[in-house]
């Protein structure tokens, strides 16, 4: 399947998963297009559309938590950022995604002790 | 001048923005694309990430002994005194 078709398929599939969780695709369409393209390439190479911004370790339990959309496995952390780590998804009420900063897990856990 | 080392992924746009930030501010840095590295280098990066209590989230920016996980130009500037 060619890249553009697969990107559209992923977009359709993913929106059905993230919307009930209160997320939408980022308004930054250029970023969304770029990230979906990376995921299609990662899927071709590694078999799953892993997150383009998180590293795989080879440990199945760890890596499967990074298959997009990985929101359910990182829900509290991402809710605190109002975005997922790579920024493909943001909370539904977000209009300007550039305002949203990445907060590391370490910082997030310290903020929520 | 502080030493800047960045662990990146070749697929990550935030890693690209982090590199762009340092280039635009004429800050010399080294970077390693984790996904393109050999296994030995990957293990070193994994150990380093875990030593700093962080998941395998990128960009992973080391400014001397300080670590910033994620794209955060404000923090980079503060640590570099810009």
Backbone of each chain as ProteinMPNN parsed JSONL, in Angstrom:
{"seq_chain_A": "XXXXXXXXXXXXXXXXXXXXXXXXXXXXXXXXXXXXXXXXXXXXXXXXXXXXXXXXXXXXXXXXXXXXXXXXXXXXXXXXXXXXXXXXXXXXXXXXXXXXXXXXXXXXXXXXX", "coords_chain_A": {"N_chain_A": [[0.865, -1.191, 0.0], [0.52, 2.233, -0.812], [2.302, 5.048, 0.597], [0.782, 7.432, 1.076], [-1.84, 6.505, 1.005], [-1.801, 4.732, 3.136], [-1.28, 6.489, 5.243], [-3.695, 7.914, 5.319], [-5.411, 5.901, 6.02], [-4.425, 5.219, 8.578], [-4.951, 7.629, 9.839], [-7.765, 7.661, 9.847], [-8.325, 5.342, 11.321], [-6.999, 5.901, 13.773], [-8.321, 8.189, 14.691], [-10.755, 7.256, 15.517], [-10.054, 5.955, 17.801], [-8.833, 7.858, 19.514], [-10.601, 9.996, 19.856], [-12.837, 9.314, 21.587], [-11.394, 9.477, 23.935], [-11.075, 12.076, 24.397], [-9.274, 13.415, 22.867], [-7.809, 14.919, 19.908], [-6.56, 15.155, 16.523], [-3.6, 17.138, 16.194], [-3.96, 20.645, 15.628], [-1.863, 21.556, 14.11], [-1.259, 20.968, 11.099], [0.834, 20.391, 9.377], [2.712, 19.214, 11.045], [1.252, 16.967, 11.859], [0.973, 15.612, 9.407], [3.641, 15.05, 8.851], [4.369, 13.442, 11.056], [2.603, 11.264, 10.76], [3.58, 10.252, 8.391], [6.129, 9.448, 9.202], [5.331, 7.408, 10.91], [4.18, 5.578, 9.161], [6.441, 4.765, 7.786], [7.945, 3.701, 9.889], [6.257, 1.637, 10.591], [6.438, 0.017, 8.333], [9.075, -0.764, 8.57], [9.322, -1.834, 11.176], [7.03, -3.155, 11.775], [4.961, -2.213, 13.355], [3.113, 0.861, 13.962], [5.029, 2.612, 15.657], [5.622, 5.18, 18.143], [7.111, 8.114, 16.861], [8.859, 9.539, 18.423], [9.813, 8.295, 20.663], [12.004, 5.939, 22.171], [12.675, 2.555, 21.251], [13.204, -0.48, 23.069], [13.439, -3.112, 22.632], [12.374, -4.76, 24.446], [9.392, -6.372, 24.669], [7.119, -5.741, 26.286], [7.626, -3.131, 27.074], [7.926, -1.808, 24.594], [5.499, -2.213, 23.244], [3.863, -0.45, 24.477], [4.276, 1.818, 23.174], [3.091, 1.866, 20.774], [1.317, 3.632, 18.423], [-2.064, 4.831, 18.687], [-0.58, 5.852, 21.64], [-1.675, 6.843, 23.903], [-3.448, 5.633, 25.951], [-1.641, 4.234, 27.597], [-0.156, 6.093, 28.819], [-1.722, 7.951, 30.047], [-2.278, 9.743, 32.286], [0.033, 11.271, 32.348], [0.076, 12.394, 29.749], [-2.319, 13.759, 29.797], [-1.656, 15.727, 31.586], [0.056, 17.253, 30.07], [-1.61, 17.951, 28.078], [-1.359, 16.911, 25.614], [0.028, 14.34, 23.482], [3.231, 12.595, 23.636], [4.671, 12.978, 21.192], [3.16, 14.903, 20.041], [1.233, 14.475, 18.145], [-1.385, 14.167, 18.853], [-3.73, 16.232, 20.589], [-5.457, 17.681, 23.412], [-9.026, 18.077, 23.049], [-9.844, 20.702, 23.415], [-7.734, 22.301, 22.735], [-6.314, 24.967, 20.965], [-4.031, 26.314, 20.099], [-1.347, 24.538, 19.531], [1.343, 25.08, 19.886], [1.693, 26.222, 22.303], [1.929, 24.206, 24.112], [4.034, 22.451, 26.194], [6.565, 19.866, 26.261], [6.687, 17.679, 28.956], [8.846, 15.944, 30.964], [8.672, 12.521, 32.055], [9.835, 12.178, 34.527], [9.75, 14.802, 35.611], [6.971, 15.128, 35.611], [6.154, 13.141, 37.45], [7.378, 14.097, 39.742], [6.025, 16.508, 40.05], [3.621, 15.547, 40.772], [3.7, 14.296, 43.199]], "CA_chain_A": [[0.0, 0.0, 0.0], [1.444, 3.367, -0.872], [2.413, 5.814, 1.842], [-0.331, 8.371, 1.285], [-3.069, 5.741, 1.331], [-1.653, 4.197, 4.496], [-1.431, 7.623, 6.162], [-5.121, 8.205, 5.453], [-6.008, 4.772, 6.761], [-4.041, 5.388, 9.983], [-5.665, 8.805, 10.346], [-9.156, 7.246, 10.1], [-8.299, 4.355, 12.422], [-6.565, 6.522, 15.034], [-9.29, 9.171, 15.208], [-11.82, 6.492, 16.222], [-9.527, 5.535, 19.119], [-8.465, 8.96, 20.402], [-11.699, 10.939, 20.127], [-13.54, 9.002, 22.842], [-10.542, 9.792, 25.102], [-11.003, 13.526, 24.539], [-8.145, 13.931, 22.077], [-7.989, 15.113, 18.459], [-5.29, 15.424, 15.85], [-3.127, 18.499, 16.413], [-4.274, 21.624, 14.569], [-0.666, 21.787, 13.286], [-1.451, 19.959, 10.054], [2.147, 20.008, 8.816], [3.296, 18.276, 12.017], [0.469, 15.731, 11.777], [1.327, 14.923, 8.161], [5.029, 14.558, 8.993], [4.39, 12.348, 12.029], [1.941, 10.095, 10.169], [4.504, 9.69, 7.402], [7.157, 8.712, 9.964], [4.74, 6.178, 11.452], [4.038, 4.614, 8.052], [7.786, 4.223, 7.517], [8.304, 2.86, 11.039], [5.422, 0.435, 10.494], [7.034, -0.81, 7.27], [10.373, -1.291, 9.03], [9.302, -2.553, 12.459], [5.809, -3.954, 11.895], [3.917, -1.471, 14.065], [3.353, 2.312, 13.91], [5.534, 3.093, 16.936], [5.775, 6.622, 18.299], [8.361, 8.568, 16.235], [9.676, 10.342, 19.35], [10.194, 7.519, 21.842], [12.915, 4.876, 21.776], [12.335, 1.155, 21.503], [14.282, -1.154, 23.792], [13.489, -4.532, 22.287], [11.522, -5.473, 25.416], [8.054, -6.292, 24.079], [6.177, -5.074, 27.174], [7.909, -1.691, 27.003], [7.747, -1.265, 23.246], [4.09, -2.219, 22.803], [3.214, 0.757, 25.052], [4.628, 2.961, 22.317], [2.384, 1.765, 19.496], [0.376, 4.746, 18.312], [-1.983, 5.892, 19.676], [-0.108, 5.251, 22.905], [-2.283, 7.613, 24.997], [-3.957, 4.876, 27.113], [-0.561, 3.747, 28.474], [0.531, 7.264, 29.395], [-2.877, 8.837, 30.1], [-2.16, 10.846, 33.255], [1.165, 12.101, 31.905], [-0.318, 13.163, 28.571], [-3.372, 14.707, 30.192], [-0.994, 16.879, 32.235], [0.64, 18.079, 28.996], [-2.702, 18.213, 27.119], [-0.855, 16.428, 24.318], [0.854, 13.147, 23.627], [4.647, 13.016, 23.643], [5.154, 13.496, 19.902], [2.348, 16.05, 19.632], [0.28, 14.108, 17.099], [-2.714, 14.385, 19.42], [-3.861, 17.215, 21.667], [-6.811, 17.692, 23.975], [-9.984, 18.629, 22.081], [-10.027, 22.152, 23.583], [-6.498, 23.007, 22.397], [-6.356, 25.655, 19.662], [-2.659, 26.595, 19.676], [-0.498, 23.483, 20.084], [2.697, 25.58, 20.188], [1.747, 26.616, 23.723], [2.03, 23.008, 24.94], [5.418, 22.002, 26.339], [6.808, 18.479, 26.674], [7.102, 17.532, 30.356], [9.373, 14.585, 31.073], [7.992, 11.688, 33.068], [10.457, 12.468, 35.828], [9.156, 16.063, 36.081], [5.545, 14.892, 35.849], [6.005, 12.375, 38.701], [7.756, 14.984, 40.849], [4.947, 17.488, 40.216], [2.396, 14.892, 41.26], [3.977, 13.466, 44.411]], "C_chain_A": [[0.897, 1.235, 0.0], [1.284, 4.243, 0.351], [1.206, 6.707, 2.088], [-1.608, 7.63, 1.68], [-2.994, 5.243, 2.766], [-1.802, 5.309, 5.536], [-2.916, 7.916, 6.384], [-5.829, 7.111, 6.261], [-5.691, 4.909, 8.254], [-4.828, 6.543, 10.594], [-7.103, 8.418, 10.728], [-9.225, 6.326, 11.312], [-8.044, 5.056, 13.758], [-7.631, 7.478, 15.577], [-10.408, 8.458, 15.962], [-11.365, 6.096, 17.622], [-9.358, 6.745, 20.045], [-9.647, 9.86, 20.766], [-12.479, 10.602, 21.385], [-12.708, 9.32, 24.094], [-10.381, 11.299, 25.273], [-9.84, 14.155, 23.795], [-8.556, 14.096, 20.612], [-6.609, 15.23, 17.834], [-4.916, 16.885, 16.08], [-3.603, 19.409, 15.286], [-3.076, 21.917, 13.657], [-0.622, 20.704, 12.208], [-0.124, 19.476, 9.463], [2.813, 18.978, 9.728], [2.585, 16.933, 11.93], [0.876, 14.929, 10.548], [2.717, 14.299, 8.268], [5.066, 13.351, 9.914], [3.727, 11.088, 11.473], [2.856, 9.43, 9.146], [5.608, 8.888, 8.102], [6.592, 7.385, 10.454], [4.534, 5.129, 10.366], [5.396, 3.972, 7.773], [8.237, 3.296, 8.64], [7.524, 1.548, 10.98], [6.004, -0.527, 9.458], [8.284, -1.509, 7.799], [10.23, -2.217, 10.232], [7.989, -3.309, 12.709], [4.668, -3.279, 12.627], [4.185, 0.025, 13.935], [3.777, 2.833, 15.287], [5.643, 4.627, 16.93], [7.115, 7.069, 17.715], [9.311, 9.294, 17.189], [10.039, 9.603, 20.629], [10.97, 6.287, 21.394], [12.426, 3.493, 22.14], [13.516, 0.489, 22.204], [14.434, -2.605, 23.37], [12.718, -5.376, 23.285], [10.064, -5.277, 24.987], [7.099, -5.473, 24.955], [6.369, -3.562, 27.118], [7.501, -1.143, 25.641], [6.282, -1.227, 22.822], [3.31, -1.04, 23.401], [3.523, 2.0, 24.238], [4.005, 2.84, 20.934], [1.311, 2.853, 19.472], [-1.032, 4.199, 18.08], [-1.663, 5.327, 21.066], [-0.7, 5.931, 24.138], [-2.719, 6.757, 26.182], [-2.862, 4.455, 28.106], [0.137, 4.889, 29.209], [-0.495, 8.328, 29.75], [-2.677, 10.024, 31.043], [-1.066, 11.814, 32.834], [0.743, 12.992, 30.742], [-1.431, 14.159, 28.9], [-2.752, 15.951, 30.841], [-0.402, 17.819, 31.191], [-0.426, 18.567, 28.026], [-2.279, 17.827, 25.695], [-0.168, 15.103, 24.56], [2.304, 13.551, 23.431], [5.063, 13.633, 22.314], [4.298, 14.639, 19.373], [1.369, 15.743, 18.523], [-1.15, 14.387, 17.565], [-2.652, 15.436, 20.528], [-5.273, 17.091, 22.239], [-7.746, 18.431, 23.015], [-10.112, 20.146, 22.192], [-8.781, 22.954, 23.205], [-6.629, 23.656, 21.02], [-4.944, 25.945, 19.158], [-1.704, 25.574, 20.284], [0.899, 23.958, 20.443], [2.833, 26.021, 21.645], [2.049, 25.429, 24.637], [3.467, 22.517, 24.993], [5.473, 20.506, 26.662], [7.298, 18.513, 28.126], [7.619, 16.107, 30.513], [8.623, 13.816, 32.158], [8.533, 11.99, 34.453], [9.842, 13.741, 36.437], [7.692, 15.837, 36.456], [5.344, 14.174, 37.181], [6.366, 13.248, 39.893], [6.662, 16.007, 41.114], [3.727, 16.868, 40.884], [2.65, 13.991, 42.459], [2.881, 13.634, 45.443]], "O_chain_A": [[1.9, 1.287, 0.711], [0.27, 4.191, 1.048], [0.667, 6.732, 3.194], [-2.352, 8.062, 2.561], [-3.967, 5.312, 3.517], [-2.389, 5.09, 6.595], [-3.341, 8.141, 7.517], [-6.719, 7.38, 7.069], [-6.573, 4.74, 9.096], [-5.311, 6.449, 11.723], [-7.595, 8.796, 11.791], [-10.058, 6.498, 12.201], [-8.76, 4.844, 14.737], [-7.822, 7.567, 16.79], [-10.947, 8.992, 16.932], [-12.186, 5.922, 18.522], [-9.698, 6.672, 21.226], [-9.688, 10.421, 21.86], [-12.765, 11.495, 22.183], [-13.258, 9.42, 25.19], [-9.66, 11.76, 26.158], [-9.466, 15.296, 24.063], [-9.522, 13.49, 20.148], [-5.61, 15.386, 18.536], [-5.781, 17.757, 16.153], [-3.647, 18.998, 14.126], [-3.243, 22.458, 12.564], [-0.014, 19.65, 12.399], [0.021, 18.31, 9.098], [3.4, 18.003, 9.259], [3.227, 15.883, 11.926], [1.097, 13.721, 10.629], [2.94, 13.169, 7.834], [5.712, 12.35, 9.604], [4.219, 9.979, 11.681], [2.903, 8.204, 9.044], [5.975, 7.799, 7.66], [7.275, 6.362, 10.421], [4.693, 3.934, 10.614], [5.48, 2.764, 7.549], [8.83, 2.246, 8.393], [8.062, 0.482, 11.281], [6.055, -1.736, 9.682], [8.523, -2.683, 7.517], [10.903, -3.244, 10.323], [7.846, -4.008, 13.712], [3.523, -3.722, 12.532], [5.339, 0.436, 13.812], [2.969, 3.428, 16.0], [5.74, 5.266, 15.882], [8.15, 6.48, 18.028], [10.434, 9.629, 16.813], [10.521, 10.217, 21.581], [10.647, 5.668, 20.38], [11.839, 3.284, 23.201], [14.673, 0.839, 21.969], [15.425, -3.256, 23.7], [12.433, -6.547, 23.035], [9.568, -4.151, 24.948], [6.362, -4.623, 24.455], [5.399, -2.804, 27.115], [6.81, -0.129, 25.554], [5.866, -0.308, 22.116], [2.243, -0.674, 22.907], [3.084, 3.1, 24.574], [4.336, 3.604, 20.027], [0.505, 2.968, 20.395], [-1.197, 3.215, 17.36], [-2.365, 4.461, 21.588], [-0.299, 5.65, 25.267], [-2.403, 7.101, 27.321], [-3.118, 4.335, 29.304], [0.931, 4.655, 30.119], [-0.161, 9.513, 29.753], [-2.881, 11.174, 30.652], [-1.221, 13.029, 32.95], [1.014, 14.192, 30.74], [-1.476, 15.26, 28.35], [-3.244, 17.068, 30.675], [-0.359, 19.032, 31.393], [-0.185, 19.486, 27.243], [-2.791, 18.363, 24.712], [0.179, 14.77, 25.693], [2.593, 14.701, 23.101], [5.721, 14.672, 22.286], [4.651, 15.275, 18.38], [0.729, 16.656, 18.0], [-2.007, 14.789, 16.779], [-1.686, 15.524, 21.285], [-6.157, 16.483, 21.637], [-7.311, 19.303, 22.262], [-10.441, 20.817, 21.214], [-8.78, 24.177, 23.344], [-7.0, 23.006, 20.043], [-4.67, 25.843, 17.962], [-1.292, 25.725, 21.434], [1.582, 23.303, 21.231], [3.942, 26.175, 22.156], [2.387, 25.618, 25.805], [4.056, 22.201, 23.959], [4.549, 19.954, 27.26], [8.201, 19.274, 28.475], [6.894, 15.156, 30.221], [8.021, 14.403, 33.057], [7.784, 12.049, 35.428], [9.466, 13.764, 37.609], [7.234, 16.303, 37.499], [4.467, 14.548, 37.96], [5.731, 13.154, 40.943], [6.392, 16.342, 42.268], [2.907, 17.565, 41.481], [1.908, 13.04, 42.704], [2.94, 13.023, 46.51]]}, "seq_chain_B": "XXXXXXXXXXXXXXXXXXXXXXXXXXXXXXXXXXXXXXXXXXXXXXXXXXXXXXXXXXXXXXXXXXXXXXXXXXXXXXXXXX", "coords_chain_B": {"N_chain_B": [[32.578, 27.223, 27.507], [29.608, 25.374, 27.673], [29.182, 21.795, 27.508], [27.236, 20.212, 25.057], [25.197, 17.498, 24.544], [23.111, 15.492, 22.599], [20.598, 13.103, 22.53], [18.801, 11.66, 19.987], [16.023, 10.924, 17.731], [15.769, 9.838, 14.406], [13.339, 10.139, 13.314], [11.939, 12.032, 14.685], [10.31, 15.083, 15.045], [10.648, 16.973, 17.053], [13.158, 16.567, 17.952], [14.533, 17.474, 15.759], [13.878, 20.17, 15.898], [15.142, 20.831, 18.259], [17.856, 20.511, 17.58], [17.995, 22.47, 15.653], [17.575, 24.736, 17.206], [19.988, 24.875, 18.723], [21.81, 25.17, 16.688], [21.026, 27.614, 15.576], [21.689, 29.27, 17.622], [24.346, 29.181, 17.605], [25.59, 27.209, 19.148], [27.808, 24.734, 19.81], [27.291, 21.213, 19.385], [26.942, 17.672, 20.066], [25.312, 14.928, 18.528], [23.359, 11.913, 18.638], [21.584, 9.714, 16.713], [19.383, 7.641, 18.026], [17.867, 5.575, 16.881], [19.325, 4.879, 14.694], [21.644, 3.969, 15.615], [24.379, 1.675, 16.53], [24.112, -1.475, 18.322], [25.606, -1.466, 20.686], [25.99, 1.256, 21.23], [23.346, 1.993, 21.455], [22.689, 0.677, 23.828], [24.254, 2.071, 25.661], [22.976, 4.548, 25.531], [20.435, 3.871, 26.411], [21.03, 3.143, 29.049], [21.956, 5.597, 30.021], [19.663, 7.169, 29.767], [17.999, 5.862, 31.563], [19.446, 6.181, 33.918], [18.943, 8.778, 34.416], [16.426, 8.699, 35.269], [14.502, 8.849, 33.351], [12.108, 7.932, 30.871], [12.344, 6.4, 27.651], [12.355, 8.861, 26.139], [12.473, 11.316, 23.618], [13.585, 14.556, 22.33], [16.635, 13.991, 24.152], [18.414, 15.862, 26.098], [21.617, 16.775, 27.066], [23.22, 19.098, 28.978], [26.167, 19.959, 29.944], [26.167, 18.675, 33.114], [23.5, 18.768, 33.443], [20.165, 17.67, 32.575], [17.722, 17.774, 30.059], [14.688, 16.589, 29.178], [12.885, 16.367, 26.305], [11.602, 18.91, 24.035], [12.541, 22.014, 24.856], [13.105, 25.077, 24.648], [13.262, 27.267, 26.385], [14.321, 26.23, 28.761], [16.746, 25.256, 27.786], [17.976, 27.679, 27.129], [18.137, 28.938, 29.615], [19.882, 27.231, 31.011], [22.123, 27.578, 29.527], [22.623, 30.156, 29.859], [21.702, 32.136, 28.115]], "CA_chain_B": [[31.351, 26.84, 26.815], [29.084, 24.108, 28.2], [29.123, 20.71, 26.514], [25.86, 19.815, 24.756], [25.067, 16.198, 23.878], [21.682, 15.233, 22.406], [20.149, 11.827, 21.962], [17.673, 12.001, 19.111], [15.525, 9.899, 16.815], [15.746, 10.43, 13.07], [11.927, 10.31, 12.938], [11.292, 12.911, 15.667], [10.38, 16.504, 14.678], [11.092, 17.798, 18.187], [14.617, 16.431, 17.935], [14.989, 18.366, 14.699], [13.755, 21.549, 16.4], [16.189, 21.026, 19.28], [19.128, 20.728, 16.869], [17.881, 23.787, 15.004], [17.766, 25.751, 18.273], [21.41, 25.019, 19.067], [22.529, 25.721, 15.517], [20.686, 29.036, 15.415], [22.348, 30.036, 18.694], [25.793, 28.914, 17.468], [26.052, 26.391, 20.27], [28.269, 23.44, 19.293], [26.696, 20.066, 20.085], [27.05, 16.357, 19.445], [24.035, 14.214, 18.649], [23.313, 10.528, 18.167], [20.249, 9.181, 16.406], [19.272, 6.333, 18.721], [17.316, 4.533, 16.01], [20.296, 4.513, 13.665], [22.909, 3.607, 16.274], [24.645, 0.248, 16.697], [23.522, -1.974, 19.563], [26.413, -1.055, 21.85], [25.669, 2.666, 21.483], [21.959, 2.03, 21.947], [22.674, 0.265, 25.24], [24.795, 3.208, 26.426], [21.924, 5.583, 25.577], [19.371, 3.359, 27.3], [21.524, 3.245, 30.434], [22.008, 7.016, 30.366], [18.274, 7.622, 29.943], [17.439, 5.305, 32.804], [20.16, 6.81, 35.044], [18.332, 10.093, 34.714], [15.03, 8.478, 35.674], [13.54, 9.188, 32.299], [11.755, 6.904, 29.897], [13.109, 6.563, 26.408], [11.668, 9.927, 25.426], [13.451, 12.159, 22.935], [15.029, 14.651, 22.478], [17.216, 13.851, 25.494], [19.471, 16.869, 25.939], [22.51, 16.913, 28.226], [23.992, 20.345, 28.953], [27.08, 19.561, 31.029], [25.572, 17.619, 33.949], [22.041, 18.919, 33.485], [19.424, 16.929, 31.546], [16.377, 18.246, 29.71], [14.02, 15.604, 28.314], [11.856, 17.072, 25.552], [12.013, 20.162, 23.384], [12.235, 23.091, 25.793], [14.091, 26.13, 24.399], [13.446, 28.135, 27.556], [15.27, 25.566, 29.685], [18.078, 25.242, 27.159], [18.523, 29.05, 27.232], [18.468, 29.216, 31.017], [21.07, 26.447, 31.378], [23.274, 28.084, 28.775], [22.793, 31.567, 30.174], [21.455, 32.959, 26.903]], "C_chain_B": [[30.882, 25.473, 27.308], [29.024, 23.06, 27.074], [27.673, 20.266, 26.338], [25.878, 18.498, 23.977], [23.576, 15.891, 23.776], [21.494, 13.819, 21.874], [18.858, 12.129, 21.195], [17.151, 10.748, 18.429], [15.417, 10.554, 15.445], [14.313, 10.721, 12.621], [11.22, 11.381, 13.759], [11.431, 14.391, 15.308], [10.88, 17.401, 15.812], [12.61, 17.709, 18.333], [15.198, 17.372, 16.882], [14.946, 19.822, 15.171], [14.831, 21.83, 17.45], [17.528, 21.3, 18.598], [19.15, 22.107, 16.219], [18.134, 24.895, 16.013], [19.246, 25.955, 18.534], [22.203, 25.574, 17.899], [22.293, 27.219, 15.404], [21.364, 29.888, 16.476], [23.863, 29.77, 18.712], [26.364, 28.149, 18.662], [26.539, 25.051, 19.699], [27.641, 22.292, 20.085], [27.04, 18.783, 19.33], [25.662, 15.724, 19.52], [24.185, 12.795, 18.127], [21.863, 10.148, 17.919], [20.163, 7.772, 16.968], [18.832, 5.244, 17.75], [18.29, 4.099, 14.92], [21.608, 3.975, 14.268], [23.109, 2.096, 16.299], [24.191, -0.169, 18.092], [24.274, -1.51, 20.799], [26.089, 0.397, 22.245], [24.253, 2.782, 22.017], [21.913, 1.68, 23.432], [23.2, 1.392, 26.136], [23.729, 4.274, 26.602], [20.805, 5.137, 26.519], [19.787, 3.512, 28.76], [21.503, 4.695, 30.898], [20.6, 7.543, 30.632], [17.728, 7.124, 31.279], [18.151, 5.868, 34.032], [19.527, 8.131, 35.43], [16.84, 9.934, 34.99], [14.025, 8.69, 34.583], [13.234, 7.953, 31.462], [12.593, 7.146, 28.66], [12.445, 7.651, 25.56], [12.701, 10.879, 24.838], [12.803, 13.468, 22.517], [15.457, 14.582, 23.941], [18.472, 14.707, 25.463], [20.296, 16.961, 27.216], [23.323, 18.191, 28.022], [24.902, 20.293, 30.174], [26.383, 18.481, 31.852], [24.045, 17.693, 34.001], [21.393, 18.17, 32.32], [18.064, 17.582, 31.325], [15.796, 17.204, 28.759], [12.865, 16.314, 27.63], [12.398, 18.354, 24.959], [11.583, 21.317, 24.27], [13.268, 24.214, 25.662], [14.32, 27.061, 25.591], [14.477, 27.536, 28.514], [16.672, 25.544, 29.105], [18.734, 26.606, 27.378], [18.968, 29.337, 28.646], [19.761, 28.5, 31.407], [22.318, 26.96, 30.689], [23.537, 29.552, 29.053], [22.599, 32.454, 28.966], [20.469, 34.096, 27.209]], "O_chain_B": [[31.665, 24.525, 27.357], [28.848, 23.374, 25.897], [26.971, 19.983, 27.309], [26.482, 18.392, 22.909], [22.852, 16.017, 24.763], [22.136, 13.401, 20.911], [17.949, 12.778, 21.713], [17.736, 9.669, 18.526], [15.013, 11.713, 15.344], [14.098, 11.462, 11.661], [10.03, 11.622, 13.56], [12.547, 14.909, 15.269], [11.463, 18.457, 15.565], [13.26, 18.654, 18.78], [16.239, 17.992, 17.102], [15.851, 20.605, 14.886], [15.365, 22.937, 17.518], [18.251, 22.215, 18.991], [20.161, 22.809, 16.229], [18.82, 25.872, 15.716], [19.716, 27.093, 18.565], [23.144, 26.346, 18.082], [23.22, 27.994, 15.17], [21.594, 31.08, 16.27], [24.559, 30.081, 19.679], [27.476, 28.417, 19.118], [25.731, 24.302, 19.15], [27.478, 22.383, 21.302], [27.377, 18.798, 18.146], [24.921, 15.962, 20.475], [25.033, 12.517, 17.279], [21.021, 10.251, 18.811], [20.782, 6.84, 16.457], [19.351, 4.128, 17.783], [18.093, 3.059, 14.291], [22.533, 3.587, 13.555], [22.164, 1.328, 16.12], [23.918, 0.678, 18.943], [23.673, -1.201, 21.828], [25.936, 0.719, 23.423], [23.986, 3.572, 22.923], [21.187, 2.309, 24.202], [22.671, 1.639, 27.22], [23.585, 4.843, 27.684], [20.298, 5.924, 27.318], [19.001, 3.953, 29.599], [21.089, 4.993, 32.018], [20.371, 8.271, 31.598], [17.084, 7.864, 32.022], [17.53, 6.019, 35.084], [19.561, 8.552, 36.586], [16.084, 10.905, 34.952], [12.821, 8.712, 34.84], [14.051, 7.035, 31.377], [13.46, 8.019, 28.65], [12.029, 7.409, 24.427], [13.692, 11.207, 25.491], [11.583, 13.512, 22.358], [14.752, 15.043, 24.839], [19.478, 14.321, 24.868], [19.763, 17.193, 28.301], [24.024, 18.342, 27.021], [24.466, 20.548, 31.297], [26.036, 17.439, 31.296], [23.386, 16.799, 34.532], [21.968, 18.046, 31.238], [17.35, 17.901, 32.276], [16.334, 16.963, 27.679], [11.96, 16.812, 28.3], [13.479, 18.826, 25.311], [10.388, 21.572, 24.421], [14.198, 24.299, 26.464], [15.421, 27.577, 25.787], [15.372, 28.223, 29.006], [17.657, 25.776, 29.806], [19.9, 26.686, 27.763], [20.037, 29.906, 28.867], [20.63, 29.085, 32.054], [23.43, 26.801, 31.192], [24.511, 30.13, 28.573], [23.302, 33.456, 28.83], [20.142, 34.886, 26.323]]}, "name": "protein", "num_of_chains": 2, "seq": "XXXXXXXXXXXXXXXXXXXXXXXXXXXXXXXXXXXXXXXXXXXXXXXXXXXXXXXXXXXXXXXXXXXXXXXXXXXXXXXXXXXXXXXXXXXXXXXXXXXXXXXXXXXXXXXXXXXXXXXXXXXXXXXXXXXXXXXXXXXXXXXXXXXXXXXXXXXXXXXXXXXXXXXXXXXXXXXXXXXXXXXXXXXXXXXXXXX"}
